[in-house]
Amino acid sequence: MLIDNFFTVLDKNTTDTSIRASIRLNRSHAIFNGHFPSIPIVPGVCMVQIVREILELECNGILRLQEADNIKFLAVINP
């Protein structure tokens, strides 16, 4: 959904217990027009979607977040 449009995976390293990916954000994506035009930041929902899509690449399947009671973002991502 966002991959190859909002972001591109540059590199991905997988071990038995972790997945580490380097991505490039598309600074000109329309999402940043509304969030926020003068100081663009990646919306939290997009951060969660990026993680989902990278996991789906690794799992070769479709995943669905079933529950997320408390998600805290400790830093903003500025494209």
Backbone bond lengths (Angstrom), bond angles and torsions (degrees), N, CA, C in turn:
res aa  C-N    CA-C-N  psi(-1)  N-CA   C-N-CA  omega(-1)  CA-C   N-CA-C  phi
1 M - - - 1.446 - - 1.535 110.41 -
2 L 1.319 118.19 -50.49 1.465 120.63 178.44 1.534 112.07 -100.85
3 I 1.332 116.22 -22.71 1.453 119.97 -175.94 1.533 110.54 -64.34
4 D 1.294 115.68 139.89 1.464 124.67 -178.61 1.529 112.68 65.93
5 N 1.317 116.18 13.57 1.461 121.46 175.56 1.532 108.96 -133.75
6 F 1.318 116.48 -63.23 1.464 121.87 177.16 1.532 110.65 -83.61
7 F 1.333 115.65 -35.46 1.465 119.85 178.89 1.520 110.09 -144.55
8 T 1.332 114.79 159.78 1.460 122.59 177.17 1.525 107.80 -128.47
9 V 1.319 116.58 136.55 1.458 120.90 176.26 1.519 108.12 -81.55
10 L 1.323 116.77 120.35 1.459 122.05 179.40 1.520 111.50 -90.12
11 D 1.335 116.28 -37.43 1.456 121.43 -176.40 1.514 107.99 -157.03
12 K 1.337 116.62 144.54 1.465 121.10 178.58 1.520 108.61 -142.27
13 N 1.322 116.20 126.37 1.462 122.28 177.00 1.515 108.87 -120.71
14 T 1.331 115.89 130.86 1.453 121.52 -176.32 1.522 110.30 -122.93
15 T 1.335 115.25 136.66 1.468 121.34 170.89 1.526 106.73 -120.86
16 D 1.327 116.34 -175.30 1.465 119.86 178.05 1.523 112.62 -64.20
17 T 1.342 116.52 -24.61 1.469 119.38 -173.52 1.524 114.58 -121.72
18 S 1.341 118.12 0.27 1.467 117.45 -177.68 1.526 111.77 -155.52
19 I 1.305 113.08 159.84 1.465 122.09 172.88 1.519 106.43 -128.99
20 R 1.314 116.08 127.10 1.473 121.23 178.49 1.518 106.93 -122.59
21 A 1.345 115.21 125.54 1.459 119.71 -177.50 1.523 110.66 -129.63
22 S 1.305 115.34 142.01 1.465 121.67 171.29 1.521 106.39 -105.46
23 I 1.332 115.20 131.93 1.464 119.44 -178.22 1.528 110.08 -127.16
24 R 1.318 114.80 160.79 1.467 121.60 172.12 1.523 106.77 -120.31
25 L 1.335 115.16 127.99 1.463 120.68 178.25 1.520 109.81 -87.46
26 N 1.317 115.70 146.71 1.462 122.45 175.83 1.534 108.01 -86.72
27 R 1.330 116.23 99.71 1.473 121.39 -175.76 1.524 113.05 -62.05
28 S 1.323 117.42 -22.46 1.466 120.19 -177.37 1.530 112.87 -95.86
29 H 1.328 117.93 9.09 1.466 121.16 -179.67 1.530 110.44 -65.09
30 A 1.321 116.42 145.58 1.464 122.87 -177.48 1.535 113.60 -60.75
31 I 1.320 117.85 -24.24 1.473 120.44 178.72 1.526 110.65 -54.93
32 F 1.326 116.39 -37.53 1.463 119.59 -176.25 1.531 112.99 -74.42
33 N 1.322 117.83 -13.52 1.468 120.27 175.48 1.516 111.50 -66.57
34 G 1.321 116.45 -29.67 1.457 119.77 -178.64 1.516 113.67 -108.21
35 H 1.323 117.51 -4.11 1.471 119.95 -173.58 1.513 111.40 -144.01
36 F 1.139 124.22 71.31 1.464 136.96 -6.68 1.521 106.17 -123.70
37 P 1.316 119.41 140.50 1.468 121.30 -172.15 1.529 114.57 -56.92
38 S 1.319 118.13 -41.51 1.467 119.76 -176.26 1.529 112.30 -83.29
39 I 1.321 117.29 -30.50 1.466 122.10 178.21 1.530 107.42 -136.04
40 P 1.345 118.15 83.89 1.463 119.83 -174.55 1.524 112.53 -69.04
41 I 1.336 115.89 136.80 1.458 121.94 172.10 1.531 108.21 -136.70
42 V 1.313 115.65 155.09 1.468 120.62 178.93 1.527 108.37 -76.76
43 P 1.337 117.94 123.39 1.465 120.20 177.45 1.530 111.29 -61.78
44 G 1.323 116.26 146.47 1.459 120.88 179.74 1.514 113.25 -56.51
45 V 1.318 116.89 -39.10 1.461 120.01 -179.83 1.530 110.46 -63.36
46 C 1.325 117.46 -32.13 1.473 120.90 176.88 1.523 110.90 -71.22
47 M 1.341 117.23 -36.25 1.461 120.09 176.83 1.527 110.56 -61.18
48 V 1.321 116.64 -43.56 1.462 120.98 178.63 1.527 109.74 -64.80
49 Q 1.324 117.69 -41.07 1.464 121.44 179.84 1.533 111.25 -65.32
50 I 1.324 117.45 -37.87 1.465 120.92 177.24 1.529 109.90 -60.37
51 V 1.326 116.69 -46.10 1.465 120.85 178.67 1.521 109.92 -60.53
52 R 1.309 116.57 -45.03 1.467 120.88 179.66 1.520 111.37 -58.15
53 E 1.328 116.57 -47.58 1.460 119.84 -176.13 1.528 112.35 -67.77
54 I 1.317 117.33 -34.40 1.466 119.90 176.18 1.531 109.73 -68.63
55 L 1.327 117.66 -40.16 1.465 120.68 175.39 1.525 111.55 -62.83
56 E 1.325 117.02 -39.91 1.464 120.70 178.32 1.523 111.53 -62.76
57 L 1.327 117.22 -37.67 1.466 119.99 175.63 1.525 110.81 -59.88
58 E 1.306 116.13 -43.64 1.460 121.17 -177.93 1.516 112.07 -70.67
59 C 1.324 116.72 -37.48 1.467 121.45 -176.95 1.525 113.45 -87.50
60 N 1.324 117.26 -9.92 1.469 121.84 -177.11 1.522 111.84 54.46
61 G 1.339 115.61 45.26 1.455 119.82 179.73 1.509 111.05 -163.18
62 I 1.316 115.31 178.13 1.456 121.53 179.24 1.523 108.50 -96.49
63 L 1.317 116.20 129.20 1.459 122.16 179.56 1.523 109.92 -113.11
64 R 1.314 115.43 156.02 1.458 120.95 179.17 1.520 109.21 -138.02
65 L 1.319 116.47 127.81 1.458 121.47 175.25 1.521 107.34 -73.03
66 Q 1.322 116.83 118.21 1.460 120.25 -176.87 1.509 113.00 -92.36
67 E 1.331 116.54 -30.81 1.455 119.04 -177.27 1.516 109.79 -153.24
68 A 1.310 115.40 137.16 1.466 121.27 176.77 1.523 107.85 -150.52
69 D 1.306 115.56 85.17 1.460 120.80 -176.47 1.521 113.31 -68.91
70 N 1.334 116.21 -36.04 1.450 118.49 -172.02 1.532 109.58 -150.91
71 I 1.311 116.84 99.85 1.461 121.72 176.75 1.519 107.40 -111.89
72 K 1.335 116.13 124.09 1.465 120.52 179.02 1.519 109.22 -118.36
73 F 1.312 115.61 132.62 1.454 121.72 177.14 1.525 107.05 -103.82
74 L 1.312 115.86 117.07 1.463 120.88 -173.47 1.519 113.29 -86.57
75 A 1.323 117.40 -13.82 1.461 120.91 179.38 1.523 108.94 -149.85
76 V 1.310 116.15 150.32 1.461 120.32 176.09 1.532 108.45 -84.87
77 I 1.318 115.22 154.09 1.470 120.68 173.49 1.506 106.39 -110.36
78 N 1.310 115.19 117.19 1.454 122.24 179.26 1.525 107.71 -102.69
79 P 1.338 116.97 120.69 1.468 118.70 -175.72 1.510 111.99 -67.40
